[in-house]
Amino acid sequence: MVKNLRKLRLKKGISQEKLADAIGGISQQSINKYENHKIEPDIQMLIKFADFFDTSVDYLIGNTDVECKIELLVAYHMTAEEITVMEYFRQLSDNQQESIKNLLKSIVDEK
């Protein structure tokens, strides 16, 4: 089920017809049927929608509430203390974050 297709289309301010034209190889009627859950798109069509809206297939089908595209990440195991430090870091201004990065770099470079 494509739960968020209509939401993304309306947010972008385009009609079903314009979306069909942008995606290519699909009709406005198919977009309507996808949005009204009458038919399901195949995986290739889901990927085209995800690419067009710069989101993930998981968001399109409602498996996540994270709308932004999920990028490949290097997995790190972080301790609870490291997670706390990152949470504090993210609350800092850009200038403060830059100062912390410079401080850490100077400490590491001293070794």
C-alpha positions as CSV (number, residue, x, y, z in Angstrom):
1,M,0.0,0.0,0.0
2,V,1.4,3.4,-1.0
3,K,0.3,5.4,2.1
4,N,2.2,8.6,1.5
5,L,2.1,9.1,-2.2
6,R,-0.8,11.6,-2.2
7,K,0.7,13.5,0.8
8,L,4.0,13.9,-1.1
9,R,2.3,14.9,-4.3
10,L,0.2,17.6,-2.6
11,K,3.1,18.8,-0.6
12,K,5.0,19.3,-3.9
13,G,1.9,21.1,-5.3
14,I,1.6,19.0,-8.4
15,S,-1.4,17.3,-10.0
16,Q,-1.7,13.5,-10.7
17,E,-1.3,14.3,-14.4
18,K,2.0,16.2,-13.8
19,L,3.3,13.5,-11.6
20,A,2.5,10.9,-14.2
21,D,4.3,13.0,-16.9
22,A,7.3,13.5,-14.6
23,I,7.6,9.8,-13.8
24,G,6.9,8.7,-17.4
25,G,5.4,5.4,-18.6
26,I,2.4,5.8,-16.3
27,S,-1.1,7.4,-16.6
28,Q,-2.9,9.8,-14.4
29,Q,-5.5,7.1,-13.8
30,S,-2.8,4.8,-12.4
31,I,-1.6,7.5,-10.0
32,N,-5.3,7.9,-8.9
33,K,-5.6,4.1,-8.4
34,Y,-2.3,4.0,-6.4
35,E,-3.5,6.9,-4.2
36,N,-6.9,5.3,-3.6
37,H,-5.4,1.9,-2.9
38,K,-7.2,0.2,-5.8
39,I,-3.9,-1.1,-7.2
40,E,-0.3,-1.5,-6.0
41,P,2.7,-0.3,-7.9
42,D,5.6,-2.7,-8.6
43,I,8.9,-2.1,-6.9
44,Q,10.4,-0.3,-10.0
45,M,7.5,2.2,-9.8
46,L,8.0,2.6,-6.0
47,I,11.7,3.4,-6.7
48,K,10.7,6.0,-9.3
49,F,8.4,7.7,-6.9
50,A,11.0,7.6,-4.1
51,D,13.6,9.1,-6.4
52,F,11.2,11.8,-7.7
53,F,10.2,12.9,-4.2
54,D,13.7,12.3,-2.8
55,T,12.4,10.0,-0.1
56,S,12.6,6.3,0.6
57,V,10.4,3.4,-0.4
58,D,9.9,2.8,3.3
59,Y,8.3,6.2,3.7
60,L,6.1,5.8,0.6
61,I,4.6,2.6,1.9
62,G,4.3,3.8,5.5
63,N,7.0,1.7,7.2
64,T,8.7,4.8,8.6
65,D,7.7,8.4,9.5
66,V,11.2,9.6,8.3
67,E,10.4,11.5,5.1
68,C,14.0,12.2,4.0
69,K,15.9,9.8,1.9
70,I,17.8,7.2,3.9
71,E,21.4,7.4,3.0
72,L,23.9,4.6,3.4
73,L,25.5,4.9,6.8
74,V,28.6,3.4,8.3
75,A,27.3,1.5,11.3
76,Y,29.0,2.5,14.6
77,H,28.3,0.9,17.9
78,M,28.0,3.8,20.3
79,T,28.0,3.6,24.1
80,A,25.4,5.4,26.1
81,E,28.0,8.0,27.0
82,E,28.9,8.6,23.4
83,I,25.2,9.0,22.5
84,T,24.8,11.6,25.3
85,V,27.8,13.5,24.0
86,M,26.3,13.5,20.4
87,E,22.9,14.7,21.8
88,Y,24.7,17.6,23.5
89,F,26.7,18.4,20.4
90,R,23.7,18.6,18.2
91,Q,22.2,21.2,20.5
92,L,25.1,23.6,19.9
93,S,25.2,26.3,17.3
94,D,27.3,25.8,14.1
95,N,30.1,28.0,15.6
96,Q,30.1,26.1,18.8
97,Q,30.2,22.7,17.0
98,E,33.1,24.0,14.9
99,S,35.0,25.0,18.1
100,I,34.4,21.6,19.6
101,K,35.6,19.9,16.4
102,N,38.8,22.0,16.4
103,L,39.4,21.3,20.0
104,L,39.1,17.6,19.5
105,K,41.3,17.7,16.5
106,S,44.0,19.6,18.4
107,I,43.9,17.0,21.2
108,V,44.1,14.1,18.8
109,D,46.9,15.8,16.9
110,E,49.0,16.2,20.1
111,K,49.3,12.4,20.4
